[in-house]
Amino acid sequence: PGRATPPSHRSLLRGRAEAPSGPPPKRGRAQVEAMSLGALLGAVAACCLVRSGEALSARPPSSPPCHGLSALGLSLVAGLLGAASGAEDQARRLFEMAADKRDVGIDDFVRGNMEPFGAVCVAYVKENSPNHKLMTKLAAATNKSDPALFDLQLPMGVALDWELKESLMIIKRSYGARLWEIVKQPLLDNEPVPFPSKSGKPWKEKKVRQWMLDNGFPTINVRVPNDRGKMELWPWAKYFGKSNSRGVGLLLFNSKPDADAAQFQAMRKVRPYVEKLGDKFRWIFMEKDDELTREMRELTKLGLDGTIKAELVLIEKAQQFLTIGKVDNNWHGLPEKYRLTNLTESAVKVFFDDYEQGRLPTYWASSEVGKNVGGVKGSTTRLTSDNFEDVVFNAGEKSPVVVAFFNDKPSDGCQECVRGRQVWDQVAKKAKQEMLFRNLVIADIDQSANEHPESSIAQRLGQPMIVWYPPGTAKQRKKKKQVMYDMSGQWTVEALLEKLRNRVEDLEIDDEL
């Protein structure tokens, strides 16, 4: 705004570099949809993002990498972004551009710090002014002094004595400028976001801080290489840390063979809903087929199905997405998340209509996707996140269901689960030989790998646990279910079979009465 930046840098802030001149080629809508977006993106790559040789040198040498994790990131995603470990509590520094660098401009700072966060903050201040000192303080936030601002990971720079009037703005990545023009849609994040200040008045710390938290996210954070041509680590803390009080709209996609084409196609389809629900979700892409995100996807159990090229997961309450709790923490996944695996325009519309009407089922995630785990395995019915509710709550109204819960992952610490699973398989095998159990569904689930809605079972077990779901409707099963502590305490084949016989015989007596 105004003379906030020299004229030679306004093109960057409009979302395009010194791009090829002339109007875009004339194409009909159908042609645009059918054409190779990869080829198109190659032709107009300069419009998508400005890059230069070693602009990352704009970061002060003593600053830790911008992708340093907060304590939240480290506790939830242990070792996930190991390259940043050790920097989580170290103060960052404000990058200062001296008055004699005015002709150089801010381009290097903006380009060098745009990835992977999608936004940078630039202030034009007088050296040693109150606003200069305020920016120095905000930029130096640590996880201890200001966890939310630290997790925001908003690179901050000041131009000292460049302008007569002090001003402050956030510049966001404006991606695909020429492409949006071709499909006749306005650019996203085309203009800087100015801080609403009064001329001559020092900025208030509380207002500036909140303005940063409100505006420090791009409308949709795409995944593009940095100015050195390398892909940065995924900004976990920014989206699932304390800086984000909203949910996350996570667009998972296969980045090969053409990441730009895949992202732009998805953006076009979800854009109306991104803009409509912008006050509820922060939106970002994540690669499904890249090593940089593999550990994160395994931990969150998201984006692991390689047969699905693109999917959308809406995650409400982003700060509660992962909860690493104590043994008695009965947490098995955030219920407020929803998934779409068909990103056609019609399917996207139905999905968001259903979301607004509260009709979407919870997406319970699993790390066993694609492993052919669910269904009848041997004598037991193997449950996963996908089939748990259907098998347990929608079984025939005369069929009781008994489920054994295990933590098969060794790091979860359930040493008894290994032996316990062998015993449970023998129980199921013998039960099939008895007429008494003809209607009984015997099932099990590895809750280390599968989220599920059963909150009466602890997240991490010291021994296998059993829940009995009596016959009836889904509502009746949920209301009358029982945790079989007596069965879990006597984990032998004969003891378990005897307890099950008593349960089933009691049901038959109740039916006769």
C-alpha positions as CSV (number, residue, x, y, z in Angstrom):
1,P,0.0,0.0,0.0
2,G,1.2,3.5,-0.8
3,R,5.0,3.6,-1.0
4,A,5.4,0.6,1.2
5,T,7.7,-1.0,-1.3
6,P,9.8,0.4,-4.2
7,P,8.0,0.2,-7.6
8,S,10.2,-2.6,-8.9
9,H,8.9,-4.9,-6.2
10,R,5.2,-4.4,-6.6
11,S,5.0,-7.1,-9.2
12,L,6.0,-9.6,-6.6
13,L,3.4,-8.5,-4.2
14,R,0.8,-8.8,-7.0
15,G,1.5,-12.5,-7.2
16,R,3.7,-12.5,-10.3
17,A,7.3,-12.0,-11.1
18,E,8.6,-10.1,-14.1
19,A,6.5,-12.5,-16.1
20,P,6.3,-13.0,-19.8
21,S,4.4,-10.0,-21.3
22,G,1.3,-10.3,-23.4
23,P,-2.2,-11.7,-22.8
24,P,-2.6,-15.4,-22.1
25,P,-3.5,-17.7,-25.0
26,K,-7.2,-17.8,-25.7
27,R,-8.7,-21.2,-24.8
28,G,-12.2,-22.3,-24.1
29,R,-13.1,-23.7,-20.7
30,A,-13.3,-27.3,-22.0
31,Q,-9.9,-26.9,-23.6
32,V,-8.4,-25.6,-20.3
33,E,-9.8,-28.5,-18.3
34,A,-8.5,-31.1,-20.8
35,M,-5.1,-29.7,-21.5
36,S,-1.9,-30.8,-19.8
37,L,-1.7,-28.5,-16.8
38,G,1.9,-29.7,-16.3
39,A,2.9,-28.3,-19.7
40,L,1.0,-25.1,-19.0
41,L,2.6,-24.7,-15.6
42,G,6.0,-25.2,-17.2
43,A,5.3,-22.4,-19.6
44,V,4.2,-19.9,-16.9
45,A,6.3,-21.1,-14.0
46,A,7.6,-17.6,-13.4
47,C,4.1,-16.5,-12.7
48,C,3.7,-19.0,-9.9
49,L,6.6,-18.2,-7.7
50,V,9.7,-16.1,-7.9
51,R,12.9,-17.9,-7.2
52,S,16.6,-16.9,-7.2
53,G,20.0,-18.4,-6.5
54,E,20.9,-18.2,-2.9
55,A,18.2,-15.9,-1.4
56,L,18.0,-18.0,1.7
57,S,21.1,-16.1,2.8
58,A,18.5,-13.4,3.7
59,R,18.0,-15.4,7.0
60,P,20.3,-14.1,9.7
61,P,23.2,-16.6,10.1
62,S,22.5,-17.2,13.8
63,S,18.8,-18.0,13.4
64,P,17.7,-21.6,13.7
65,P,15.9,-23.0,10.7
66,C,12.4,-21.6,10.3
67,H,11.0,-25.1,10.5
68,G,12.1,-25.6,14.1
69,L,9.5,-27.5,16.1
70,S,7.8,-26.3,19.2
71,A,7.6,-28.4,22.3
72,L,4.2,-29.5,21.0
73,G,5.6,-30.6,17.7
74,L,8.4,-32.5,19.5
75,S,6.1,-34.2,22.0
76,L,3.5,-35.2,19.5
77,V,5.8,-36.0,16.6
78,A,8.8,-37.4,18.3
79,G,11.7,-37.0,16.0
80,L,9.4,-36.3,13.0
81,L,11.4,-33.3,11.8
82,G,14.7,-34.3,13.3
83,A,16.6,-31.7,11.3
84,A,15.1,-29.1,13.5
85,S,15.7,-30.8,16.8
86,G,17.5,-28.8,19.4
87,A,16.2,-25.4,18.0
88,E,12.8,-25.6,19.5
89,D,13.5,-23.2,22.4
90,Q,16.2,-21.1,20.7
91,A,15.1,-17.5,20.0
92,R,14.9,-16.5,16.3
93,R,16.0,-13.0,15.2
94,L,14.5,-10.2,13.3
95,F,16.1,-9.8,9.9
96,E,17.1,-6.2,9.3
97,M,17.6,-4.5,6.0
98,A,19.7,-1.4,6.3
99,A,18.9,1.9,4.7
100,D,21.7,1.6,2.1
101,K,20.1,-1.7,0.9
102,R,16.9,0.1,-0.3
103,D,17.8,-0.3,-4.0
104,V,18.2,-4.1,-3.5
105,G,14.6,-4.3,-2.1
106,I,12.9,-7.0,-0.2
107,D,12.7,-9.6,-2.9
108,D,15.5,-11.8,-1.6
109,F,14.1,-11.8,1.9
110,V,10.6,-12.7,0.7
111,R,11.7,-15.4,-1.7
112,G,14.2,-16.9,0.7
113,N,11.8,-17.3,3.5
114,M,8.4,-18.0,1.8
115,E,8.7,-21.8,1.9
116,P,7.3,-23.8,3.4
117,F,5.1,-21.4,5.4
118,G,3.5,-19.5,2.6
119,A,3.8,-16.1,4.3
120,V,6.3,-13.6,5.5
121,C,6.0,-10.3,7.5
122,V,7.7,-7.1,6.5
123,A,7.8,-3.8,8.4
124,Y,9.1,-0.4,7.2
125,V,10.3,1.3,10.4
126,K,12.7,3.9,11.6
127,E,15.8,2.5,13.3
128,N,15.4,2.2,17.1
129,S,11.8,3.5,16.9
130,P,9.2,1.9,19.3
131,N,7.9,-0.1,16.3
132,H,11.4,-1.4,15.5
133,K,11.8,-2.5,19.1
134,L,8.4,-4.2,19.0
135,M,9.2,-6.1,15.9
136,T,12.5,-7.2,17.4
137,K,10.6,-8.6,20.5
138,L,7.9,-10.4,18.4
139,A,10.5,-12.0,16.1
140,A,12.4,-13.4,19.1
141,A,9.4,-15.3,20.5
142,T,10.3,-18.7,21.9
143,N,8.2,-21.7,22.8
144,K,8.4,-20.6,26.4
145,S,7.7,-16.8,25.9
146,D,5.0,-17.1,23.3
147,P,4.2,-20.6,22.1
148,A,1.5,-19.5,19.6
149,L,3.6,-17.0,17.9
150,F,6.6,-19.4,17.9
151,D,4.5,-22.1,16.3
152,L,3.2,-19.6,13.7
153,Q,6.8,-19.7,12.2
154,L,6.2,-16.4,10.4
155,P,9.6,-15.0,9.1
156,M,9.9,-11.3,10.0
157,G,12.0,-8.7,8.4
158,V,12.3,-4.9,8.8
159,A,13.4,-2.3,6.3
160,L,15.2,0.4,8.3
161,D,14.7,4.0,7.3
162,W,13.4,3.1,3.8
163,E,10.2,5.1,4.1
164,L,9.0,8.2,5.9
165,K,5.9,6.5,7.1
166,E,6.1,3.3,9.2
167,S,4.0,0.4,8.0
168,L,3.6,-3.3,8.5
169,M,2.3,-6.0,6.2
170,I,2.1,-9.8,5.6
171,I,3.0,-11.0,2.2
172,K,1.5,-14.3,1.2
173,R,2.5,-16.6,-1.7
174,S,0.3,-16.0,-4.7
175,Y,0.4,-19.2,-6.6
176,G,-0.5,-19.9,-10.2
177,A,-1.3,-16.3,-11.2
178,R,-1.5,-17.0,-14.9
179,L,-3.5,-20.2,-14.4
180,W,-6.2,-18.4,-12.4
181,E,-6.4,-15.8,-15.2
182,I,-6.8,-18.5,-17.8
183,V,-9.7,-20.1,-15.9
184,K,-11.1,-16.6,-15.3
185,Q,-10.9,-16.6,-11.5
186,P,-9.3,-14.0,-9.3
187,L,-5.9,-14.6,-7.9
188,L,-5.5,-15.9,-4.3
189,D,-3.6,-13.8,-1.9
190,N,-2.8,-11.3,-4.6
191,E,-2.2,-8.3,-2.3
192,P,-0.3,-7.9,1.0
193,V,-2.3,-7.7,4.2
194,P,-1.6,-4.4,5.9
195,F,-1.7,-3.9,9.6
196,P,-4.4,-1.3,10.4
197,S,-2.4,1.4,12.2
198,K,-2.8,5.0,12.9
199,S,-0.3,7.4,11.4
200,G,2.4,8.4,13.9
201,K,1.0,6.1,16.7
202,P,3.2,3.2,18.0
203,W,1.7,-0.2,17.2
204,K,0.2,-2.0,20.2
205,E,1.9,-5.4,20.8
206,K,-1.3,-7.2,21.6
207,K,-3.0,-6.0,18.4
208,V,0.0,-6.8,16.2
209,R,0.4,-10.2,17.7
210,Q,-3.2,-11.1,17.1
211,W,-3.1,-9.7,13.6
212,M,-0.1,-12.0,12.8
213,L,-1.9,-15.0,14.2
214,D,-5.1,-14.1,12.2
215,N,-3.3,-13.4,8.9
216,G,-0.1,-15.5,9.0
217,F,-1.5,-18.3,6.8
218,P,-1.9,-18.4,3.0
219,T,-5.4,-19.2,1.8
220,I,-4.1,-22.5,0.6
221,N,-0.5,-23.5,1.3
222,V,0.8,-25.3,-1.7
223,R,3.9,-27.5,-1.7
224,V,6.6,-26.0,-4.0
225,P,10.4,-26.1,-3.8
226,N,12.2,-23.2,-2.2
227,D,14.4,-20.7,-4.1
228,R,17.2,-23.3,-4.1
229,G,15.0,-25.8,-5.9
230,K,14.7,-28.1,-2.8
231,M,11.5,-29.1,-1.0
232,E,11.3,-27.9,2.6
233,L,10.0,-30.0,5.5
234,W,6.2,-30.0,6.1
235,P,5.2,-27.2,8.5
236,W,3.6,-29.4,11.2
237,A,3.7,-26.9,14.1
238,K,2.3,-24.1,12.1
239,Y,-0.9,-26.0,11.3
240,F,-1.3,-28.4,14.3
241,G,0.5,-26.3,16.9
242,K,-0.8,-23.5,19.2
243,S,-0.8,-20.9,16.5
244,N,-3.8,-22.4,14.7
245,S,-7.1,-21.9,16.6
246,R,-9.0,-23.3,13.6
247,G,-9.2,-26.7,12.0
248,V,-7.2,-27.9,9.0
249,G,-8.3,-28.7,5.5
250,L,-5.6,-31.3,4.5
251,L,-5.3,-32.0,0.8
252,L,-3.2,-35.1,0.3
253,F,-2.0,-35.7,-3.2
254,N,0.5,-37.7,-5.3
255,S,3.3,-35.3,-6.2
256,K,4.6,-37.5,-9.1
257,P,4.7,-37.0,-12.0
258,D,3.4,-33.4,-11.8
259,A,2.9,-31.8,-8.4
260,D,1.9,-28.4,-9.8
261,A,-0.8,-29.9,-12.0
262,A,-2.2,-32.1,-9.2
263,Q,-2.4,-29.2,-6.7
264,F,-3.9,-26.7,-9.2
265,Q,-6.6,-29.2,-10.3
266,A,-7.5,-29.9,-6.6
267,M,-7.4,-26.1,-5.8
268,R,-9.9,-25.3,-8.5
269,K,-12.5,-27.8,-7.2
270,V,-12.3,-26.9,-3.5
271,R,-11.7,-23.2,-3.9
272,P,-15.4,-22.2,-3.4
273,Y,-15.5,-24.1,-0.1
274,V,-12.1,-22.9,1.0
275,E,-13.3,-19.3,0.7
276,K,-16.6,-20.1,2.3
277,L,-15.1,-21.9,5.3
278,G,-12.0,-19.8,5.6
279,D,-12.9,-18.8,9.2
280,K,-13.1,-22.4,10.2
281,F,-10.2,-24.1,8.5
282,R,-6.6,-23.5,7.4
283,W,-5.8,-25.2,4.1
284,I,-2.6,-27.0,3.1
285,F,-1.4,-29.7,0.7
286,M,0.7,-32.7,1.8
287,E,2.5,-35.2,-0.5
288,K,1.3,-38.8,-0.2
289,D,4.3,-40.2,-2.0
290,D,7.3,-38.4,-0.6
291,E,9.8,-39.4,2.1
292,L,9.7,-35.9,3.6
293,T,6.1,-36.7,4.8
294,R,6.3,-40.4,5.3
295,E,6.9,-40.5,9.1
296,M,4.3,-37.8,9.6
297,R,1.7,-39.8,7.6
298,E,2.6,-43.0,9.5
299,L,2.1,-41.3,12.8
300,T,-1.2,-39.6,11.9
301,K,-2.4,-42.6,9.9
302,L,-3.3,-40.2,7.0
303,G,-2.5,-40.5,3.3
304,L,-1.2,-44.0,3.5
305,D,-3.4,-45.6,0.8
306,G,-1.3,-45.4,-2.3
307,T,-4.2,-46.4,-4.6
308,I,-5.9,-43.1,-3.9
309,K,-4.3,-40.3,-5.9
310,A,-5.9,-37.4,-4.1
311,E,-8.0,-37.0,-1.0
312,L,-9.3,-34.4,1.4
313,V,-9.5,-34.7,5.2
314,L,-11.2,-32.0,7.2
315,I,-9.8,-31.9,10.7
316,E,-11.6,-29.8,13.3
317,K,-9.9,-28.8,16.6
318,A,-6.4,-29.1,15.0
319,Q,-4.6,-28.6,18.3
320,Q,-6.3,-31.8,19.6
321,F,-5.6,-33.9,16.5
322,L,-2.9,-36.0,18.3
323,T,-3.0,-36.8,21.9
324,I,-0.2,-38.8,23.4
325,G,-1.6,-39.7,26.7
326,K,-1.0,-41.9,29.8
327,V,-2.0,-45.5,29.9
328,D,-5.4,-44.6,31.3
329,N,-6.1,-42.1,28.5
330,N,-9.1,-43.5,26.6
331,W,-8.3,-41.6,23.3
332,H,-8.5,-43.4,20.0
333,G,-8.5,-40.6,17.5
334,L,-10.2,-37.2,17.0
335,P,-13.8,-37.8,16.1
336,E,-14.2,-34.5,14.4
337,K,-12.5,-35.4,11.1
338,Y,-14.1,-36.3,7.8
339,R,-12.7,-37.7,4.6
340,L,-13.3,-37.4,0.8
341,T,-11.5,-39.7,-1.6
342,N,-13.3,-38.7,-4.8
343,L,-12.3,-35.1,-5.8
344,T,-14.7,-34.7,-8.7
345,E,-16.6,-31.4,-8.7
346,S,-19.9,-33.1,-8.0
347,A,-18.5,-35.3,-5.2
348,V,-16.8,-32.2,-3.6
349,K,-20.1,-30.4,-3.6
350,V,-22.0,-33.2,-2.0
351,F,-19.2,-33.6,0.6
352,F,-19.3,-30.0,1.7
353,D,-23.1,-29.9,1.6
354,D,-23.2,-32.9,3.9
355,Y,-20.5,-31.3,6.1
356,E,-22.6,-28.2,6.6
357,Q,-25.7,-30.3,7.4
358,G,-23.8,-32.4,9.9
359,R,-24.3,-35.6,7.9
360,L,-20.7,-36.8,7.5
361,P,-19.5,-39.8,9.4
362,T,-16.3,-39.6,11.4
363,Y,-13.2,-40.7,9.5
364,W,-11.4,-43.1,11.8
365,A,-7.9,-43.5,10.3
366,S,-5.8,-46.7,10.0
367,S,-2.3,-47.5,9.2
368,E,-3.3,-50.9,7.9
369,V,-4.9,-49.6,4.7
370,G,-3.9,-51.6,1.7
371,K,-2.7,-54.6,3.7
372,N,-5.8,-56.7,3.3
373,V,-6.3,-56.9,7.1
374,G,-10.0,-56.4,7.7
375,G,-12.6,-59.2,7.6
376,V,-12.6,-62.8,8.7
377,K,-9.0,-64.0,9.4
378,G,-8.8,-67.6,10.6
379,S,-11.6,-68.0,13.1
380,T,-11.9,-64.4,14.2
381,T,-13.2,-61.3,12.5
382,R,-10.4,-58.8,12.2
383,L,-11.6,-55.2,12.8
384,T,-10.0,-52.1,11.3
385,S,-11.0,-48.5,11.5
386,D,-13.0,-49.0,8.3
387,N,-15.2,-51.9,9.4
388,F,-15.4,-51.5,13.2
389,E,-18.7,-49.7,13.4
390,D,-20.3,-51.8,10.7
391,V,-19.3,-55.1,12.3
392,V,-19.9,-54.2,15.9
393,F,-23.0,-51.9,15.8
394,N,-24.7,-53.1,12.7
395,A,-24.5,-56.9,13.2
396,G,-27.7,-58.9,13.0
397,E,-30.0,-57.9,15.9
398,K,-29.8,-61.4,17.3
399,S,-26.0,-61.6,17.1
400,P,-23.9,-60.5,20.1
401,V,-20.4,-59.3,19.4
402,V,-17.4,-59.8,21.5
403,V,-14.2,-57.8,20.7
404,A,-10.7,-58.2,22.0
405,F,-8.6,-55.1,22.0
406,F,-4.8,-55.4,21.5
407,N,-1.8,-53.1,21.2
408,D,0.4,-55.0,18.8
409,K,3.0,-52.3,18.4
410,P,5.9,-53.2,20.6
411,S,6.6,-49.6,21.6
412,D,3.1,-49.4,23.1
413,G,4.4,-51.7,25.8
414,C,1.7,-54.4,25.9
415,Q,3.9,-57.5,26.3
416,E,0.8,-59.6,27.2
417,C,-0.8,-58.8,23.8
418,V,1.5,-61.2,21.9
419,R,0.5,-64.2,23.9
420,G,-3.0,-62.9,24.3
421,R,-3.6,-62.8,20.6
422,Q,-2.6,-66.4,20.2
423,V,-5.0,-67.4,23.0
424,W,-7.8,-65.4,21.5
425,D,-7.3,-67.1,18.1
426,Q,-7.7,-70.5,19.8
427,V,-10.8,-69.4,21.6
428,A,-12.4,-68.3,18.4
429,K,-11.4,-71.6,16.7
430,K,-13.0,-73.7,19.4
431,A,-16.0,-71.6,19.7
432,K,-16.8,-72.2,16.0
433,Q,-17.2,-75.9,16.9
434,E,-19.9,-75.3,19.4
435,M,-23.5,-74.8,18.4
436,L,-24.1,-72.5,21.3
437,F,-21.9,-69.9,19.7
438,R,-23.6,-70.0,16.3
439,N,-24.8,-66.4,16.4
440,L,-21.8,-65.0,18.3
441,V,-19.4,-62.7,16.4
442,I,-15.9,-63.0,17.8
443,A,-13.6,-60.2,16.7
444,D,-10.4,-58.4,17.5
445,I,-8.6,-55.1,16.7
446,D,-5.1,-53.8,16.8
447,Q,-5.7,-50.3,18.2
448,S,-2.0,-49.4,17.7
449,A,-2.8,-49.3,14.0
450,N,-6.5,-48.4,14.0
451,E,-8.5,-45.5,15.4
452,H,-12.0,-46.5,16.7
453,P,-14.9,-45.1,18.7
454,E,-14.7,-47.3,21.8
455,S,-13.9,-44.9,24.6
456,S,-14.2,-47.4,27.4
457,I,-10.9,-48.9,26.5
458,A,-7.5,-47.3,27.4
459,Q,-5.4,-46.1,24.5
460,R,-2.4,-48.1,25.7
461,L,-3.0,-51.4,27.3
462,G,-0.9,-53.5,29.7
463,Q,-3.0,-56.6,28.7
464,P,-5.7,-57.4,26.2
465,M,-9.2,-56.2,27.1
466,I,-12.6,-57.5,26.0
467,V,-15.9,-55.7,25.4
468,W,-19.2,-57.4,25.1
469,Y,-21.8,-55.9,22.8
470,P,-25.3,-57.6,23.4
471,P,-27.7,-58.2,20.5
472,G,-29.9,-55.3,19.5
473,T,-29.8,-52.1,17.5
474,A,-26.7,-49.9,17.3
475,K,-28.1,-47.7,20.0
476,Q,-28.9,-50.6,22.3
477,R,-25.4,-52.1,21.8
478,K,-23.7,-48.8,22.7
479,K,-25.9,-48.3,25.8
480,K,-25.6,-51.9,27.2
481,K,-22.0,-52.8,26.2
482,Q,-19.8,-54.1,29.0
483,V,-16.0,-54.2,29.5
484,M,-15.3,-57.8,30.6
485,Y,-12.7,-57.2,33.3
486,D,-13.2,-60.7,34.7
487,M,-12.4,-62.2,31.3
488,S,-9.4,-60.0,30.8
489,G,-8.0,-61.1,34.1
490,Q,-8.2,-64.8,33.3
491,W,-6.6,-65.0,29.9
492,T,-6.6,-68.8,29.1
493,V,-8.5,-70.6,26.4
494,E,-10.8,-72.6,28.8
495,A,-11.5,-69.6,31.1
496,L,-12.4,-67.4,28.3
497,L,-14.7,-70.0,26.7
498,E,-16.4,-70.6,30.0
499,K,-17.2,-66.9,30.4
500,L,-18.5,-66.7,26.9
501,R,-20.7,-69.8,27.4
502,N,-22.2,-68.1,30.5
503,R,-22.9,-64.9,28.6
504,V,-24.6,-66.7,25.6
505,E,-26.6,-69.0,27.9
506,D,-27.9,-66.0,29.8
507,L,-29.1,-64.4,26.5
508,E,-31.0,-67.6,25.6
509,I,-32.7,-67.7,29.1
510,D,-33.7,-64.0,28.7
511,D,-35.2,-64.8,25.3
512,E,-37.3,-67.7,26.7
513,L,-38.5,-65.5,29.6
